[in-house]
């Protein structure tokens, strides 16, 4: 059987590491041809020695220069976002996994889709800010496969059914570490508290977003684009057990739920192996007996980031990109200890309410609006 030749963008992040763990588990199915990260010289160097790709890319030129002298490295070392695009389009790549954060890999995502590659995607910014220009590039059914546990769950529930049969999509959230906090307690949350997620091992930014529930709001925006469902047919519920990841209600009133242990290797395997299933689990199998699953509505007054994201979803146009940019800047200021946890939604709201510009007419304009959202939120944070 011919191995699937992979290019993993964001290989040193939590999702990228899960993808590579699937490759370790099933070496007879996958060959890692190329690896990419931003600037993690030591980690990508070690991964390159293990997986022996023929190309390694760091988008930071200084990091790429240091990587060239990494002991024992045989792969060609490239630098910059242009190298991501060229590799994503290369004929020796079958499948591109976009597991990075930020907007730097949007060009590579577009190149992969244009060239008919299968794509597994865990990059929210590319779909929320640029989905209008990315989604038309999909040339085949199931060519784009979501990696986030919630969207992957929905994707598996829908399967090959027509989207006209989908009545509603419900994403689940653990509720984060502060779901039982009072308003007074939330006001005293520190960066160290916010990055300590109770279920997932993630980076600082996404951990804070999970704690504010902004991550769930952004996932609603992402689901709208991925599954062509309007804002009023997507919602989120709290499932503190983190066992059910996504729920699809169909037009006949029936529900399908996707459940598993909270382990990113499982959605990664489902995307990489599609249309097959992996021959055995890449992670531990859930025990069903004695398990209780509960659902509750999130408190959008205590966690207004979720309400702000839903408002951006309803308003559309420039507001999803503005939300992404504003949140990125506000979280950065919080992580540096310059604003409070409860100032994050205030910064985002100020940007959305103060916007007087129009809607983007191109991908470049959408990315410019995202950057303007960052700048406006940074100004707000500096003032307070």
C-alpha positions in Angstrom: 0.0 0.0 0.0 1.3 3.4 -1.0 2.0 5.7 2.0 0.3 9.1 2.3 3.0 11.8 2.0 2.4 14.5 4.6 3.4 18.1 5.0 2.7 19.2 8.6 2.5 23.0 9.1 2.7 23.9 12.8 4.4 20.7 13.7 5.7 21.9 17.1 2.2 23.0 18.4 -0.2 20.8 20.3 -2.2 19.7 17.3 0.9 19.3 15.2 2.4 17.0 17.8 -0.8 15.0 17.8 -0.6 14.5 14.1 3.0 13.3 14.3 2.0 11.0 17.1 -0.5 9.4 14.7 2.3 9.0 12.2 4.5 7.3 14.9 1.6 4.9 15.6 1.0 4.1 12.0 4.4 4.3 10.2 3.2 1.9 7.5 0.5 4.4 6.4 2.1 7.8 6.6 5.4 9.3 5.4 6.3 12.8 6.7 7.8 14.5 3.7 7.9 18.1 5.1 7.7 19.9 8.4 7.1 23.6 9.2 7.0 25.8 12.2 7.6 29.4 13.1 10.9 29.6 15.0 11.3 26.5 17.2 14.8 25.5 16.1 15.5 22.8 18.7 12.2 21.1 18.6 11.8 21.0 14.8 15.4 19.8 14.6 14.7 16.9 16.8 11.5 16.0 14.9 13.5 16.2 11.6 16.0 13.7 12.9 13.2 11.4 13.9 10.9 11.6 10.8 13.6 12.3 8.2 11.6 14.7 5.9 13.3 16.0 2.8 12.3 19.6 3.6 12.1 21.6 6.8 10.7 25.2 6.9 10.9 27.9 9.5 9.0 31.0 8.6 11.4 33.0 10.8 14.5 33.5 8.6 16.9 33.8 11.6 15.6 30.5 13.0 16.0 28.9 9.6 19.7 30.0 9.4 20.3 28.5 12.9 18.6 25.3 11.9 20.9 24.8 9.0 23.7 24.0 11.4 21.6 21.6 13.5 23.7 18.5 14.2 22.9 15.6 12.0 20.2 17.4 10.0 20.0 16.1 6.4 16.9 17.8 5.1 16.8 21.0 3.0 16.1 24.0 5.2 13.9 26.7 3.7 12.6 30.0 5.2 9.5 32.2 4.9 5.9 31.9 3.9 6.6 31.5 0.2 8.3 28.2 1.1 5.1 27.0 2.8 3.2 27.7 -0.4 5.7 26.1 -2.7 5.8 23.0 -0.5 2.0 22.8 -0.1 1.7 22.8 -3.9 4.6 20.3 -4.5 3.7 17.1 -6.5 5.5 14.9 -3.9 2.9 15.9 -1.2 -0.4 14.2 -0.9 -1.9 15.7 2.2 -1.3 19.0 4.0 -2.0 19.4 7.7 -2.4 23.0 8.7 -2.0 23.0 12.5 -0.5 26.4 13.0 -2.2 29.5 14.5 -2.3 33.0 12.9 -2.6 34.0 9.3 0.8 33.0 8.0 -0.3 29.7 6.5 -3.3 31.0 4.6 -1.3 31.1 1.4 -0.2 27.5 1.9 -3.7 26.4 2.6 -4.9 28.1 -0.6 -2.1 26.5 -2.6 -2.8 23.1 -1.3 -6.5 23.3 -2.2 -5.8 24.7 -5.6 -3.5 21.8 -6.4 -6.0 19.2 -5.3 -4.3 18.1 -2.0 -6.2 16.7 0.8 -6.1 19.2 3.7 -6.6 18.7 7.5 -7.2 22.0 9.1 -6.9 23.3 12.7 -6.3 26.9 11.8 -9.3 29.0 12.9 -8.1 32.4 11.4 -8.0 31.0 7.9 -11.6 30.1 7.9 -13.1 32.8 10.1 -11.3 35.7 8.4 -10.7 34.3 4.9 -13.3 31.6 4.5 -15.1 33.5 1.7 -12.0 33.2 -0.4 -10.8 29.8 0.8 -13.9 27.6 0.6 -14.5 28.1 -3.2 -11.0 26.6 -3.7 -12.3 23.2 -2.6 -12.5 20.9 -5.6 -13.7 17.6 -4.2 -16.0 16.2 -1.5 -14.3 15.9 1.9 -11.1 17.5 0.6 -11.0 19.8 3.6 -11.2 17.9 6.9 -11.5 19.8 10.2 -9.1 18.8 13.0 -10.5 20.8 15.9 -12.2 18.2 18.1 -15.6 19.9 17.9 -15.7 20.5 14.2 -14.2 17.1 13.5 -17.1 15.6 15.6 -19.7 17.5 13.6 -17.9 16.5 10.3 -18.1 12.9 11.3 -21.8 13.1 12.4 -22.8 14.8 9.1 -20.8 12.3 7.0 -22.0 12.2 3.4 -25.5 13.4 4.2 -26.6 16.6 2.3 -26.4 19.7 4.4 -30.0 20.4 3.6 -30.8 17.7 6.2 -28.9 19.5 9.0 -31.3 21.4 11.2 -28.9 22.5 13.9 -25.3 22.1 15.0 -24.3 22.2 18.7 -20.7 22.5 19.8 -19.7 21.5 23.3 -17.3 23.3 25.7 -15.7 22.1 28.9 -16.5 25.5 30.3 -12.8 26.1 31.1 -11.3 26.4 34.6 -13.6 29.3 35.7 -17.1 28.0 34.8 -18.2 28.1 38.4 -16.5 31.5 39.3 -18.5 34.5 40.4 -18.0 37.9 38.7 -15.7 39.0 41.6 -13.6 35.9 41.2 -13.2 36.4 37.5 -11.9 39.9 38.1 -9.0 38.4 40.0 -8.0 35.7 37.5 -4.2 35.8 36.7 -2.5 34.7 33.5 -1.1 31.6 35.3 -4.6 30.6 36.3 -6.0 31.1 32.8 -3.4 29.0 30.9 -4.1 26.0 33.2 -6.9 24.3 31.2 -8.6 21.4 33.1 -8.9 19.1 30.1 -6.6 20.0 27.1 -2.9 20.7 27.0 -2.8 23.7 24.7 -0.8 26.9 24.1 -1.3 30.0 26.2 -3.5 31.9 23.7 -6.0 29.2 23.1 -6.1 28.3 26.8 -7.1 31.9 27.6 -9.7 31.8 24.8 -11.1 28.7 26.3 -11.3 30.3 29.7 -13.2 33.3 28.3 -15.3 31.1 26.1 -14.1 33.2 23.1 -12.7 30.0 21.7 -16.2 28.5 21.5 -17.5 31.7 19.9 -14.8 31.6 17.3 -15.6 27.9 16.7 -19.3 28.9 16.0 -18.0 31.3 13.4 -15.8 28.6 11.9 -18.6 26.1 11.8 -20.8 28.5 9.9 -18.3 28.6 7.1 -17.2 24.9 7.2 -20.7 23.5 7.1 -22.6 26.4 5.3 -25.0 26.8 8.3 -26.3 30.3 9.3 -25.6 31.7 12.8 -29.1 31.0 14.1 -28.7 27.3 13.6 -25.4 26.9 15.5 -25.1 27.0 19.3 -22.8 25.9 22.1 -23.4 24.1 25.4 -21.3 23.3 28.4 -20.3 19.6 28.7 -17.8 19.5 31.6 -17.1 15.9 31.2 -15.5 16.7 27.7 -16.8 13.4 26.4 -19.3 14.6 23.8 -17.6 16.9 21.3 -20.3 17.8 18.8 -24.0 17.2 18.2 -25.9 17.4 14.9 -29.7 17.7 14.9 -31.3 16.6 11.6 -34.5 17.8 10.0 -36.4 14.7 11.1 -35.8 15.6 14.8 -33.1 13.0 15.4 -29.6 13.7 16.9 -26.2 12.3 16.3 -23.4 12.9 18.8 -19.7 12.2 18.5 -18.1 11.2 21.7 -14.6 10.1 22.7 -11.9 10.7 25.3 -10.5 14.2 25.0 -7.4 13.3 23.0 -6.5 15.2 19.8 -4.9 12.0 18.3 -8.5 10.7 17.7 -9.7 13.5 15.4 -6.3 13.7 13.8 -6.5 10.0 12.9 -10.0 10.3 11.5 -9.0 13.1 9.2 -5.7 11.5 8.1 -7.2 8.1 7.4 -10.5 9.2 5.8 -12.4 7.6 4.1 -11.1 4.6 6.1 -10.9 4.2 9.9 -7.6 3.6 11.6 -7.0 -0.1 12.1 -6.7 0.4 15.9 -7.1 3.3 18.3 -4.2 5.8 18.4 -5.2 6.7 21.9 -7.0 4.9 24.8 -10.5 3.8 24.2 -13.3 5.4 26.3 -15.1 3.3 29.0 -18.9 3.8 28.7 -20.2 2.0 31.7 -20.9 4.3 34.7 -20.2 7.4 32.7 -22.5 10.4 33.1 -22.7 13.3 30.6 -24.4 16.6 31.3 -25.2 19.6 29.2 -26.0 23.2 30.4 -26.2 26.6 28.9 -23.2 28.9 29.2 -23.6 32.1 31.2 -23.1 34.8 28.5 -23.3 37.6 31.0 -20.3 36.2 33.0 -18.6 35.2 29.8 -19.5 37.9 27.3 -16.9 36.9 24.8 -19.2 34.2 23.6 -22.0 36.7 23.1 -19.7 39.0 21.2 -18.7 36.2 18.9 -22.3 35.3 18.3 -23.0 39.0 17.5 -20.1 39.0 15.0 -21.6 35.9 13.4 -25.0 37.6 13.0 -23.5 40.8 11.7 -21.0 39.1 9.3 -19.1 41.3 6.9 -16.0 42.7 8.6 -16.9 41.7 12.1 -15.6 38.1 12.3 -12.1 39.3 11.2 -12.3 42.3 13.6 -13.2 39.9 16.4 -10.2 37.6 15.7 -7.8 40.5 15.6 -9.1 42.3 18.6 -9.1 39.1 20.7 -5.6 38.3 19.7 -4.3 41.7 20.9 -6.4 41.7 24.1 -5.2 38.2 25.1 -1.6 39.3 24.5 -2.0 42.3 26.8 -3.6 40.0 29.5 -0.8 37.4 29.3 1.7 40.2 29.9 -0.2 41.3 33.0 -1.2 44.7 31.6 -4.9 44.3 31.7 -7.4 42.2 33.7 -9.0 39.0 32.5 -12.4 40.8 32.5 -10.9 43.5 30.3 -10.5 41.1 27.4 -14.2 41.3 26.3 -14.3 45.0 26.9 -11.4 45.5 24.5 -13.1 43.3 21.8 -16.5 45.0 22.3 -14.9 48.5 21.9 -13.4 47.4 18.5 -16.7 45.9 17.2 -18.8 48.9 18.4 -16.4 51.5 17.1 -15.9 50.1 13.6 -17.1 52.4 10.8 -15.5 50.8 7.9 -17.0 48.6 5.2 -16.8 44.9 4.4 -13.8 43.3 2.8 -13.9 42.7 -0.9 -10.8 40.5 -1.1 -8.6 38.3 1.0 -6.0 41.0 1.4 -8.7 43.4 2.7 -10.0 40.8 5.1 -6.5 40.3 6.5 -6.1 44.1 6.7 -9.3 44.4 8.8 -8.0 41.6 11.1 -4.8 43.6 11.6 -6.8 46.8 12.2 -8.8 44.9 14.9 -5.5 44.1 16.6 -4.3 47.7 16.4 -7.6 49.1 17.8 -7.7 46.7 20.6 -4.1 47.4 21.5 -5.0 51.1 21.7 -7.8 50.3 24.0 -5.6 48.2 26.2 -2.9 50.9 26.4 -5.6 53.4 27.5 -6.8 51.3 30.4 
